[in-house]
Amino acid sequence: MDKKNKVDQVDEQIIHILRHQGRITLQELGEKVHLTGQAVKNRIEKLEDKGIIQQYTVNVNCPVYGFPLHALIRLEAGIPQKIPLTVFLAKCGCPVLHCYQITGRQVYMLFRSMEDQKRILLKLQKYGICTVDMVLQSLELPET
């Protein structure tokens, strides 16, 4: 991390708390890090300006939401296609909650059903060779 993006211990605490309690009030957050709500607000704004905090999001319980089937699909990409993979996934008719490019191979997807998974795997064949791993469970990391 370069000097302009350096964070101190209080910033680290703020980030950690926000990651686990995104709806905490500024006053409550300030009490946890021994600052005023306004001081916490100023620090959060600086973290946003530096690009360290990029967005606020919701962590969805996928099985409860209707996506009980988690699959890790490794796509060994072949010849580049006219339609980029991301455009294809957005229009393929199979709901996909997450998609990541990773080193070497790519694509992580969540499906509502085995039928959705089968349908998209058939369509993905034109992009390369696919291998699939099913997620058995999500492990929760203890808070530190």
The 8 nearest C-alpha neighbors of each residue, nearest first, counted from 0:
[[1, 4, 5, 2, 3, 6, 51, 49],
 [0, 2, 4, 3, 5, 6, 49, 51],
 [3, 1, 5, 4, 0, 6, 49, 7],
 [2, 4, 5, 1, 49, 0, 6, 46],
 [5, 3, 2, 1, 49, 0, 6, 51],
 [6, 4, 2, 3, 1, 0, 7, 49],
 [7, 5, 10, 4, 11, 8, 9, 46],
 [6, 8, 10, 9, 11, 5, 12, 4],
 [7, 9, 11, 10, 12, 6, 13, 32],
 [10, 8, 12, 11, 7, 13, 32, 6],
 [9, 11, 13, 7, 12, 8, 6, 14],
 [12, 10, 8, 14, 9, 13, 15, 7],
 [13, 11, 9, 15, 10, 14, 16, 8],
 [12, 14, 10, 16, 11, 15, 17, 9],
 [15, 13, 17, 11, 12, 16, 18, 10],
 [16, 14, 12, 18, 13, 17, 11, 19],
 [15, 17, 13, 19, 18, 14, 20, 12],
 [16, 18, 21, 20, 14, 19, 15, 13],
 [19, 17, 15, 16, 20, 21, 14, 13],
 [18, 20, 16, 17, 21, 15, 142, 14],
 [21, 19, 17, 22, 23, 16, 18, 15],
 [20, 22, 17, 23, 18, 19, 16, 55],
 [21, 23, 20, 24, 17, 19, 25, 18],
 [22, 24, 20, 21, 27, 28, 25, 17],
 [25, 23, 27, 26, 28, 22, 36, 29],
 [24, 26, 36, 28, 27, 29, 39, 23],
 [25, 27, 36, 29, 24, 28, 30, 35],
 [28, 26, 30, 24, 29, 25, 23, 31],
 [27, 29, 25, 31, 26, 30, 24, 23],
 [28, 30, 34, 26, 36, 35, 32, 27],
 [29, 31, 33, 27, 28, 32, 34, 26],
 [30, 32, 28, 29, 33, 27, 34, 13],
 [31, 33, 29, 30, 34, 28, 9, 12],
 [34, 32, 30, 29, 31, 35, 28, 9],
 [35, 33, 29, 32, 38, 30, 39, 36],
 [36, 34, 29, 38, 37, 39, 26, 33],
 [35, 37, 26, 25, 29, 39, 38, 40],
 [38, 36, 40, 35, 39, 41, 25, 26],
 [37, 39, 41, 35, 40, 36, 34, 42],
 [40, 38, 42, 36, 37, 41, 29, 43],
 [39, 41, 37, 43, 38, 42, 36, 44],
 [42, 40, 38, 44, 39, 43, 37, 45],
 [41, 43, 39, 45, 44, 40, 46, 38],
 [42, 44, 46, 40, 45, 41, 39, 47],
 [43, 45, 47, 41, 46, 42, 48, 40],
 [46, 44, 48, 42, 47, 43, 49, 41],
 [47, 45, 43, 49, 51, 44, 48, 52],
 [46, 48, 52, 44, 50, 45, 49, 51],
 [47, 49, 45, 50, 46, 44, 51, 52],
 [50, 48, 46, 47, 51, 4, 45, 3],
 [49, 51, 47, 48, 52, 53, 46, 4],
 [52, 50, 46, 49, 47, 53, 4, 48],
 [53, 51, 47, 50, 46, 54, 49, 43],
 [54, 52, 50, 51, 47, 55, 46, 48],
 [55, 53, 52, 56, 47, 51, 50, 57],
 [54, 56, 53, 57, 21, 52, 18, 17],
 [55, 57, 54, 58, 21, 59, 18, 53],
 [56, 58, 59, 55, 21, 60, 22, 54],
 [57, 59, 56, 60, 61, 21, 19, 55],
 [60, 58, 61, 57, 64, 63, 62, 56],
 [61, 59, 63, 62, 64, 58, 66, 65],
 [60, 62, 66, 64, 63, 59, 65, 67],
 [63, 61, 67, 66, 65, 64, 60, 68],
 [62, 64, 65, 61, 60, 66, 67, 59],
 [65, 63, 61, 62, 66, 60, 59, 67],
 [64, 66, 62, 63, 67, 111, 61, 110],
 [67, 65, 111, 62, 61, 110, 68, 64],
 [68, 66, 62, 65, 111, 61, 69, 110],
 [67, 69, 110, 66, 111, 109, 112, 70],
 [70, 68, 109, 134, 133, 110, 67, 108],
 [71, 69, 133, 132, 108, 109, 134, 72],
 [70, 72, 107, 132, 131, 108, 133, 73],
 [73, 71, 131, 107, 106, 130, 70, 74],
 [74, 72, 130, 105, 129, 104, 106, 75],
 [73, 75, 129, 105, 76, 104, 128, 127],
 [74, 76, 128, 104, 127, 129, 73, 77],
 [77, 75, 127, 74, 126, 128, 78, 104],
 [76, 78, 127, 126, 79, 75, 128, 125],
 [77, 79, 80, 76, 126, 127, 125, 81],
 [80, 78, 77, 81, 126, 76, 83, 82],
 [79, 81, 82, 83, 78, 126, 84, 125],
 [82, 80, 83, 79, 84, 78, 87, 86],
 [81, 83, 80, 87, 84, 86, 85, 79],
 [84, 82, 86, 85, 80, 87, 81, 79],
 [83, 85, 87, 86, 88, 82, 126, 80],
 [84, 86, 88, 87, 83, 89, 82, 98],
 [87, 85, 89, 83, 88, 84, 90, 82],
 [86, 88, 84, 90, 85, 89, 91, 83],
 [89, 87, 85, 91, 90, 86, 84, 95],
 [88, 90, 86, 87, 91, 85, 92, 95],
 [89, 91, 87, 88, 92, 86, 93, 85],
 [92, 90, 88, 93, 87, 89, 119, 122],
 [91, 93, 90, 94, 89, 88, 119, 115],
 [94, 92, 91, 115, 95, 119, 88, 118],
 [93, 95, 92, 96, 110, 111, 115, 109],
 [96, 94, 109, 108, 97, 93, 110, 98],
 [95, 97, 109, 108, 94, 98, 110, 66],
 [98, 96, 108, 95, 107, 109, 99, 106],
 [97, 99, 107, 106, 108, 100, 96, 95],
 [100, 98, 106, 107, 101, 105, 97, 108],
 [99, 101, 105, 106, 102, 98, 104, 107],
 [100, 102, 105, 104, 99, 103, 106, 107],
 [103, 101, 104, 100, 105, 99, 106, 73],
 [102, 104, 101, 105, 75, 100, 76, 74],
 [105, 103, 75, 74, 73, 102, 101, 76],
 [104, 106, 100, 101, 74, 73, 99, 103],
 [105, 107, 99, 98, 72, 73, 100, 74],
 [106, 108, 71, 98, 72, 99, 97, 70],
 [109, 107, 97, 98, 95, 70, 71, 106],
 [108, 110, 69, 95, 96, 70, 68, 66],
 [111, 109, 68, 66, 112, 69, 116, 95],
 [110, 112, 66, 65, 68, 67, 115, 109],
 [113, 111, 114, 115, 110, 68, 116, 67],
 [112, 114, 116, 115, 117, 111, 68, 110],
 [115, 113, 117, 112, 116, 118, 111, 119],
 [116, 114, 118, 112, 113, 117, 93, 119],
 [115, 117, 113, 119, 114, 118, 120, 110],
 [116, 118, 114, 120, 115, 119, 113, 121],
 [119, 117, 115, 121, 116, 120, 114, 122],
 [118, 120, 122, 121, 116, 117, 123, 115],
 [121, 119, 123, 117, 122, 118, 116, 124],
 [120, 122, 119, 118, 123, 124, 117, 125],
 [121, 123, 119, 120, 124, 125, 118, 91],
 [124, 122, 120, 125, 126, 121, 119, 127],
 [123, 125, 126, 127, 122, 121, 128, 120],
 [124, 126, 123, 127, 122, 77, 121, 80],
 [127, 125, 124, 123, 76, 77, 80, 78],
 [128, 126, 76, 77, 75, 124, 125, 74],
 [127, 129, 75, 74, 124, 76, 130, 126],
 [130, 128, 74, 73, 75, 72, 127, 131],
 [129, 131, 73, 72, 74, 128, 132, 71],
 [130, 132, 72, 71, 73, 70, 133, 129],
 [133, 131, 71, 70, 72, 134, 130, 73],
 [132, 134, 70, 69, 71, 135, 131, 68],
 [135, 133, 69, 136, 70, 132, 71, 137],
 [136, 134, 133, 137, 69, 68, 132, 70],
 [137, 135, 134, 138, 69, 133, 139, 68],
 [136, 138, 139, 135, 134, 69, 140, 60],
 [139, 137, 136, 140, 141, 135, 134, 142],
 [140, 138, 141, 137, 142, 136, 19, 143],
 [139, 141, 138, 142, 143, 137, 19, 18],
 [142, 140, 143, 139, 138, 19, 15, 137],
 [141, 143, 140, 19, 139, 15, 16, 18],
 [142, 141, 140, 15, 16, 12, 19, 18]]
